[in-house]
Amino acid sequence: MFRTDNQQELVDQFAVMIREQDAKFVAGLAVQMAMDLLNLAPKRKQKNCLKTLQAFNGRQLVTVKNCLTGQPVEIRREDMGTVNDPSMERFHSM
């Protein structure tokens, strides 16, 4: 993927922070920077950015406990609380 010089510098600086600082500090700084940058973008771009973040977070795996067997099961975060969630009774009643 092509990156501008500024984009590469940002990636490099974050790599240094992640390597040398506490992860919570780096995450907090990244959130603050993202909020500042989001305010500079047009509303349409802001909504697209937020949709991308929601899709990324929805694909992350989380561990839930199967309500019948008690065994841990990994599912996507976006499936929690739906009929695809084995920790819910309606999963087993379908």
C-alpha positions, 0 to 999 in steps of 0.5 A: 500500500502506498503511503505519503511521507507524513503517513509513514512518519506517523506509523513510525512514531506510533511504532516507537511509542508502542515499543517504549511506552505503556499501551494504555498511554499510546491508546489514549493518545491515539484516541485523542489524535483521532478525535482531533483529526475527525473534527477536521474531516467532512461529515461524510468522511467522518461517518465512513471512518466510524463505519470502518471502525465498527466493522473492524470491532465487530469482526474481533473474536470474543469468548462466551460460555455455551449456556448448555455445556458451559464450554468457552466458545469464540464468536465474533463480537457482532454476533453477541446477543444474536441467534448466533450466540451460543451463550443465549438460550435462543441459539439452542432453541432454533 
